[in-house]
Amino acid sequence: MNARRTDWQDLLFGLFLIAVAAIALAATRTLSGGNAADMGPGYMPRAIAVMLLGFGLWFSIRGLRRPFVGIAPVRLQPLLAITASVAVFALSATRFGLALSSFAAILIASLATREARPIETLLFALGLSAAAVLLFVKALALPVPIWPGAWF
């Protein structure tokens, strides 16, 4: 195996995922797993760890078989837009409600790409905010305020 046949970025990422999966599986070994109908506290962590293990194996094998093409430079705009989007949602969800906070977070996240179109972004943000309210507040009955001042 020579250096030209190994994509080190994929190989190292795959090995990282395998290590995280192994740690998660070791940490949850004493928890009861249960089954899909009666989940125990270890069911979901183990299921996610097994999925991580599968992805890790896939990336590792792909990294060994694919030639290295280089690592793209980090672009600051997407990094800042996504970070700001998460921060705005986290800081505003309880004060402004789920509908407005998710709407604002989606608009801010759209700044991560130059391909976003304003009308499509507004429609997508409106639809996804409505879906979040329907799922979390109506279907799952979580105690989350929908609008500002709804925490009374």
C-alpha positions as CSV (number, residue, x, y, z in Angstrom):
1,M,0.0,0.0,0.0
2,N,1.6,3.3,-1.1
3,A,0.7,6.8,-0.1
4,R,-1.0,7.5,-3.4
5,R,-3.6,4.8,-2.9
6,T,-4.7,5.9,0.5
7,D,-7.1,8.7,1.2
8,W,-5.8,9.5,4.7
9,Q,-8.7,11.9,5.4
10,D,-11.3,9.1,5.0
11,L,-9.2,6.5,6.7
12,L,-8.6,8.6,9.8
13,F,-12.2,9.7,10.0
14,G,-13.3,6.1,9.7
15,L,-10.9,5.1,12.5
16,F,-12.2,7.9,14.6
17,L,-15.8,6.7,14.2
18,I,-14.8,3.2,15.0
19,A,-13.1,4.4,18.2
20,V,-16.2,6.5,19.3
21,A,-18.4,3.5,18.6
22,A,-16.2,1.2,20.6
23,I,-16.2,3.6,23.6
24,A,-20.0,3.9,23.4
25,L,-20.4,0.2,23.3
26,A,-18.1,-0.3,26.2
27,A,-19.8,2.5,28.3
28,T,-23.2,1.0,27.7
29,R,-22.3,-2.7,28.3
30,T,-24.0,-2.8,31.8
31,L,-27.2,-1.1,30.6
32,S,-30.2,-3.3,29.6
33,G,-30.9,-3.1,26.0
34,G,-34.4,-4.5,25.7
35,N,-36.0,-4.7,22.2
36,A,-37.7,-2.4,19.8
37,A,-41.1,-2.8,21.5
38,D,-39.7,-2.4,25.0
39,M,-36.6,-0.3,24.9
40,G,-34.2,-0.2,27.8
41,P,-31.8,2.6,28.6
42,G,-29.0,1.0,26.5
43,Y,-31.1,0.4,23.4
44,M,-30.6,3.7,21.6
45,P,-27.0,4.4,22.6
46,R,-26.1,0.9,21.3
47,A,-28.1,1.3,18.1
48,I,-26.3,4.6,17.4
49,A,-23.0,3.1,18.3
50,V,-23.5,0.2,15.8
51,M,-24.5,2.6,13.1
52,L,-21.3,4.6,13.9
53,L,-19.3,1.4,13.7
54,G,-20.8,0.7,10.2
55,F,-20.0,4.1,8.9
56,G,-16.5,3.9,10.4
57,L,-15.9,0.7,8.6
58,W,-17.3,2.1,5.4
59,F,-15.1,5.2,5.5
60,S,-12.0,3.2,6.5
61,I,-12.4,0.8,3.6
62,R,-13.1,3.6,1.2
63,G,-10.0,5.5,2.5
64,L,-7.8,2.4,1.8
65,R,-9.2,1.9,-1.7
66,R,-9.4,5.5,-3.0
67,P,-6.5,7.8,-3.9
68,F,-5.9,10.9,-1.9
69,V,-7.3,14.0,-3.6
70,G,-6.5,16.6,-1.0
71,I,-8.4,18.4,1.7
72,A,-10.5,21.4,0.7
73,P,-9.7,24.6,2.6
74,V,-12.0,25.6,5.4
75,R,-14.5,28.3,4.5
76,L,-15.4,30.7,7.3
77,Q,-18.8,31.8,6.1
78,P,-20.6,28.4,6.4
79,L,-18.9,27.7,9.7
80,L,-20.0,31.0,11.2
81,A,-23.5,30.8,9.8
82,I,-24.3,27.3,11.2
83,T,-22.7,28.2,14.5
84,A,-24.8,31.4,14.7
85,S,-27.9,29.5,13.7
86,V,-27.5,27.0,16.5
87,A,-26.7,29.7,19.0
88,V,-29.7,31.9,18.1
89,F,-32.0,28.9,18.4
90,A,-30.6,27.9,21.8
91,L,-30.7,31.4,23.2
92,S,-34.1,32.4,21.9
93,A,-36.3,29.2,22.0
94,T,-37.7,29.8,25.5
95,R,-38.0,33.6,25.1
96,F,-39.5,33.8,21.6
97,G,-41.1,30.4,21.2
98,L,-40.4,27.4,18.9
99,A,-42.0,28.9,15.8
100,L,-40.0,32.2,15.7
101,S,-36.8,30.7,16.9
102,S,-36.8,27.9,14.4
103,F,-37.7,30.3,11.6
104,A,-34.8,32.6,12.5
105,A,-32.4,29.7,12.9
106,I,-33.2,28.5,9.4
107,L,-32.8,31.9,7.9
108,I,-29.4,32.3,9.5
109,A,-28.3,28.8,8.4
110,S,-29.2,29.7,4.8
111,L,-26.4,32.2,4.9
112,A,-24.0,29.2,4.8
113,T,-24.4,28.8,1.1
114,R,-24.4,31.2,-1.8
115,E,-27.0,29.0,-3.6
116,A,-29.9,29.9,-1.2
117,R,-32.7,31.8,-2.9
118,P,-34.7,34.2,-0.7
119,I,-38.2,33.1,-1.6
120,E,-37.4,29.4,-1.4
121,T,-35.6,30.0,1.9
122,L,-38.6,31.8,3.4
123,L,-41.0,29.1,2.2
124,F,-38.7,26.4,3.5
125,A,-38.3,28.1,6.9
126,L,-42.0,28.6,7.2
127,G,-42.8,25.0,6.4
128,L,-40.1,23.6,8.6
129,S,-41.1,25.8,11.5
130,A,-44.7,24.7,11.2
131,A,-43.6,21.0,11.0
132,A,-41.5,21.5,14.2
133,V,-44.5,22.9,16.0
134,L,-46.7,20.1,14.8
135,L,-44.2,17.4,15.7
136,F,-42.9,18.6,19.0
137,V,-45.8,20.5,20.5
138,K,-48.9,18.8,19.0
139,A,-47.8,15.2,18.3
140,L,-45.3,14.6,21.1
141,A,-47.0,17.0,23.5
142,L,-43.7,18.5,24.7
143,P,-44.0,21.5,27.0
144,V,-42.4,24.0,24.5
145,P,-43.8,27.5,24.0
146,I,-44.9,28.1,20.4
147,W,-45.0,31.9,20.5
148,P,-43.4,34.6,22.7
149,G,-45.0,34.9,26.1
150,A,-46.6,31.4,26.0
151,W,-44.8,30.3,29.2
152,F,-47.4,31.4,31.7
